[in-house]
Amino acid sequence: MEPLAIQLRPKKIEDVIGQQHLIGKNQILYNLVKNKKIFSMILYGKPGIGKTTIAEAICEELGLRYRKLNAVINTKKDFDIVIEEAKMYGNMIVVMDEIHRMNKDKQDLMLPYLENGLITLIGMTTSNPYHKINPAIRSRCQIFELKELEKKDIIEALNKCIKKDILKNIKIDEEAIDYIAKCSGGDLRYAYNLLELAYYSTNDQIINLELLKKINNKPTSFYDNNEDGHYDVISAFQKSIRGSDVNAALYYLACLIEAEDLDIIYRRMSVIAYEDIGLANPNMGPRVDACINACERLGLPEARIPLAVMVIDLALSPKSNSAYTGLNLALEDIEKGNYYSVPNHIKTNSPDYKYPHDYPNNWVNQEYLPPKLKNRKYYIPKNNKYENQLEKILMAIEKNKHKD
């Protein structure tokens, strides 16, 4: 028997839960269906919010011939078969999951038929198509973003499911429905699966809060560690520390610990130590390394303790991105074509090179930048205790340079 989520998949777009900005009355996809016209498109958004449901509902409601492909699972031969079938019938809708994973061979096969209209593509992806999908495919498709389902959407869907009586004689109260919606994290497929599991795990078809907590005692994290939601949490983690919001930093740390993704926490803390804190607190880099070593020895759940200590320290540390911005300015010069030969006196084995250690205070007045970049400044000290000391040294060097 098909899973409940499949059995409940709507045949008309008006029966789809959520996504009213696309399928609501007089919205884009609603009008396309009513006008019996379809174009190649990409639907993207989180798992379980209706991408496949909308794609299939469009095809079913319009009575169109369509085939389902998965860019990862289906082979080039499978693609060939679908194209031959399209040639036989004159056209074909291809509903393709994981479209961002379609390799070059499959793209090259599909592109001419997308161009001439033999194939109309409805692609689905959880990844941002502007970053992950080949521009040649993207330029031939309209892109529509699906929004996250709200708790009320999940509750509406569960109530509709219960009324259909697919799960015979089910008995469930509002408290249990609310708990399923909360646990789903906005993923309707997950909500249906939890409801179905609970139903078949009883001998009396009674689903209550006690039963549900035995099956699932915490909400699902609404992101996958290869998809955009995860990167949003990582971004929020770094930005909260950069912004010195210690409470937000601890919250996003908890999200990443819940996903048991220690490696990304380590990498982010290391980046933050050098990009965001930098020269304002240069000891932070080695301290982050020490924290990582402690976490590796401890493992979870104890690793969360040194992580919390480190994240609080990072968030409340003085900040400076002067090294980061300084290097970026230098890279911009290179990218603009400001790439010049090294001055002769500091080339390898040059007899004109002045060795600073042979001079008082280990410094001698000579130019190191190419002549056309003379006096270019990349490093601009920030106002913090350590860089104030660096600025004094820098000003002394500049003063001595101008003596001659």
GINOR-V136634 format. One record per backbone hydrogen bond with DSSP energy under -0.5 kcal/mol. CO is the residue of the C=O (numbers start at 1). NH is the residue of the N-H. If there is no record, write none. Layout:
CO|NH + CO|NH
This chain:
3|6 + 3|7 + 4|8 + 6|9 + 12|15 + 13|16 + 19|22 + 19|23 + 20|24 + 22|29 + 22|30 + 24|27 + 27|31 + 28|32 + 29|33 + 30|34 + 31|35 + 32|37 + 33|36 + 40|142 + 41|123 + 42|44 + 42|144 + 43|125 + 44|146 + 46|49 + 48|188 + 50|54 + 51|55 + 52|56 + 53|57 + 54|58 + 55|59 + 56|60 + 57|61 + 58|62 + 59|63 + 59|64 + 60|63 + 65|93 + 67|95 + 69|97 + 70|74 + 75|79 + 76|80 + 77|81 + 78|82 + 79|83 + 80|84 + 81|85 + 82|86 + 83|87 + 84|88 + 85|89 + 86|90 + 92|94 + 92|120 + 93|67 + 93|95 + 94|96 + 94|122 + 95|69 + 95|97 + 96|124 + 97|71 + 98|101 + 99|102 + 103|107 + 104|108 + 105|109 + 106|110 + 107|111 + 108|112 + 110|113 + 110|114 + 111|115 + 112|116 + 113|117 + 113|118 + 113|119 + 118|92 + 119|121 + 120|94 + 121|41 + 121|123 + 122|96 + 123|43 + 124|99 + 125|45 + 126|228 + 127|129 + 128|131 + 128|132 + 129|133 + 134|137 + 134|138 + 135|139 + 137|140 + 138|141 + 142|42 + 142|144 + 144|44 + 144|146 + 150|153 + 150|154 + 151|155 + 152|156 + 153|157 + 154|158 + 155|159 + 156|160 + 157|161 + 158|162 + 159|163 + 160|164 + 161|165 + 161|166 + 162|165 + 166|168 + 167|170 + 171|207 + 173|177 + 174|178 + 175|179 + 176|180 + 177|181 + 178|182 + 179|183 + 180|184 + 181|185 + 181|186 + 182|185 + 183|220 + 184|187 + 186|149 + 186|188 + 187|191 + 188|192 + 189|193 + 190|194 + 191|195 + 192|196 + 193|197 + 194|198 + 195|199 + 196|200 + 197|201 + 198|201 + 199|202 + 205|171 + 205|207 + 206|208 + 207|173 + 208|212 + 209|213 + 210|214 + 211|215 + 212|216 + 221|223 + 224|227 + 224|230 + 227|230 + 227|231 + 228|232 + 229|233 + 230|234 + 231|235 + 232|236 + 233|237 + 234|238 + 235|239 + 236|240 + 237|241 + 238|242 + 239|243 + 240|245 + 241|244 + 244|246 + 245|249 + 246|250 + 247|251 + 248|252 + 249|253 + 250|254 + 251|255 + 252|256 + 253|257 + 254|258 + 255|259 + 256|261 + 257|260 + 260|262 + 261|265 + 262|266 + 263|267 + 264|268 + 265|269 + 266|270 + 267|271 + 268|272 + 269|273 + 270|274 + 271|274 + 271|275 + 272|276 + 272|277 + 273|278 + 276|320 + 277|280 + 278|281 + 281|284 + 282|285 + 283|287 + 284|288 + 285|289 + 286|290 + 287|291 + 288|292 + 289|293 + 290|294 + 291|295 + 292|296 + 293|297 + 294|298 + 295|299 + 299|303 + 301|304 + 302|305 + 302|306 + 303|307 + 304|308 + 305|309 + 306|310 + 307|311 + 308|312 + 309|313 + 310|314 + 311|315 + 312|316 + 313|317 + 314|317 + 321|325 + 322|326 + 323|327 + 324|328 + 325|329 + 326|330 + 327|331 + 328|332 + 329|333 + 330|334 + 331|335 + 332|336 + 333|338 + 334|337 + 337|339 + 338|340 + 343|346 + 344|347 + 347|350 + 350|353 + 353|355 + 354|356 + 355|358 + 356|359 + 359|362 + 360|363 + 364|366 + 370|373 + 371|374 + 373|376 + 376|378 + 378|380 + 379|381 + 382|384 + 384|388 + 385|389 + 386|390 + 387|391 + 388|392 + 389|393 + 390|394 + 391|395 + 392|396 + 393|397 + 394|398 + 395|399 + 396|400 + 397|401 + 398|402 + 400|403 + 400|404 + 401|404
